[in-house]
Amino acid sequence: MGSDKPKEIQVGKKDRAQGSTTACPCCIATGDRRFRPWLLDNGIRRLLSPPAKLVKEFAKEGQVVADLGSGSGFYSIPLGKKVGSKGRVYAVDFDERAISRLKKKAAKANLGEVIAAHAGSAADLSFIPDASVDSVIANGLLCCMVDHAGALSEIKRILKPEGRVYLSVARIGRKKDPRYVGKAEWEEILSGFRVIWRRDGLATRRAKVAKREIPLPAELPAR
Ligand SMILES: C[S@@+](CC[C@H](N)C(=O)[O-])C[C@H]1O[C@@H](n2cnc3c(N)ncnc32)[C@H](O)[C@@H]1O
């Protein structure tokens, strides 16, 4: 798993640090990958891939949810609506522009008190207490950042014992790219959790996981 500090990468130009060209034409800069906000939150995406299904599966009223690599809030805003005023959504993205957009959207939707938007890396969530989060959503996060081990360790730290995590990574990418999560690494990541379901699609690998040491209710021995 990659653990180097993010390096400067110019999209479409030679990567000065690695002497190669970045795989994704929509990214902007830096070793950890940023996206233009309209790419992540637009009407077409909402139509083709409505956030409601994931939100329903991973959030309930009053719960605490962490949306890591939140972008400008494609999931955070509906998550905020779902958990409501008694709940909390930590939205974390290292892209300050995305976070500032998210804050504006949250205020407009009267979710300013519910959504705690934080500009920083998912590999340092020190502002979130241990074992305090019911669900973590990390949609497309790991394959956009270098420090996979750091983010995974933070996810495990903040998750409640019975908490759930949604992970998804893009399958498309350069194998040499330190952000890329290949099949072997994906299997290694999943082996650190208890897998509830997994789907290996053409473009993405996705899974719902829980802490490994906590048995799922269906697996508890019958009395
Ligand atoms: C593929 S986008 C997904 C955004 C959002 N989860 C969604 O589904 O719309 C990946 C996001 O991860 C963010 N990101 C990249 N490296 C990060 C890091 N080290 N910590 C937090 N966020 C990061 C990017 O800025 C981008 O918003």
The ligand as an SDF file (V2000), in Angstrom:
LIG
                    3D

 27 29  0  0  0  0  0  0  0  0999 V2000
  -13.6550   10.2470   -7.1620 C   0  0  0  0  0  0  0  0  0  0  0  0
  -13.8470   11.6250   -6.1340 S   0  0  0  0  0  0  0  0  0  0  0  0
  -15.2950   11.0760   -5.2390 C   0  0  0  0  0  0  0  0  0  0  0  0
  -16.0440   12.1700   -4.5490 C   0  0  0  0  0  0  0  0  0  0  0  0
  -17.3010   11.7510   -3.7750 C   0  0  0  0  0  0  0  0  0  0  0  0
  -17.0350   10.6770   -2.8440 N   0  0  0  0  0  0  0  0  0  0  0  0
  -18.3950   11.3440   -4.7250 C   0  0  0  0  0  0  0  0  0  0  0  0
  -18.7290   10.1720   -4.8310 O   0  0  0  0  0  0  0  0  0  0  0  0
  -18.9130   12.2550   -5.3930 O   0  0  0  0  0  0  0  0  0  0  0  0
  -12.5580   11.4770   -4.9460 C   0  0  0  0  0  0  0  0  0  0  0  0
  -12.4800   12.6150   -3.9500 C   0  0  0  0  0  0  0  0  0  0  0  0
  -11.4190   12.3250   -3.0430 O   0  0  0  0  0  0  0  0  0  0  0  0
  -10.7810   13.5330   -2.7210 C   0  0  0  0  0  0  0  0  0  0  0  0
   -9.4630   13.2230   -2.1620 N   0  0  0  0  0  0  0  0  0  0  0  0
   -8.3240   12.8700   -2.8130 C   0  0  0  0  0  0  0  0  0  0  0  0
   -7.3350   12.6570   -1.9360 N   0  0  0  0  0  0  0  0  0  0  0  0
   -7.8560   12.8550   -0.7020 C   0  0  0  0  0  0  0  0  0  0  0  0
   -7.3320   12.7790    0.6270 C   0  0  0  0  0  0  0  0  0  0  0  0
   -6.0560   12.4590    0.8530 N   0  0  0  0  0  0  0  0  0  0  0  0
   -8.1570   13.0310    1.6600 N   0  0  0  0  0  0  0  0  0  0  0  0
   -9.4470   13.3670    1.4520 C   0  0  0  0  0  0  0  0  0  0  0  0
   -9.9980   13.4650    0.2240 N   0  0  0  0  0  0  0  0  0  0  0  0
   -9.2120   13.2150   -0.8320 C   0  0  0  0  0  0  0  0  0  0  0  0
  -10.7840   14.3190   -4.0180 C   0  0  0  0  0  0  0  0  0  0  0  0
  -10.6170   15.6970   -3.7920 O   0  0  0  0  0  0  0  0  0  0  0  0
  -12.1710   13.9570   -4.5590 C   0  0  0  0  0  0  0  0  0  0  0  0
  -13.1300   14.8960   -4.1320 O   0  0  0  0  0  0  0  0  0  0  0  0
  1  2  1  0
  2  3  1  0
  2 10  1  0
  3  4  1  0
  4  5  1  0
  5  6  1  0
  5  7  1  0
  7  8  2  0
  7  9  1  0
 10 11  1  0
 11 12  1  0
 11 26  1  0
 12 13  1  0
 13 14  1  0
 13 24  1  0
 14 15  1  0
 14 23  1  0
 15 16  2  0
 16 17  1  0
 17 18  1  0
 17 23  2  0
 18 19  1  0
 18 20  2  0
 20 21  1  0
 21 22  2  0
 22 23  1  0
 24 25  1  0
 24 26  1  0
 26 27  1  0
M  CHG  2   2   1   9  -1
M  END
$$$$
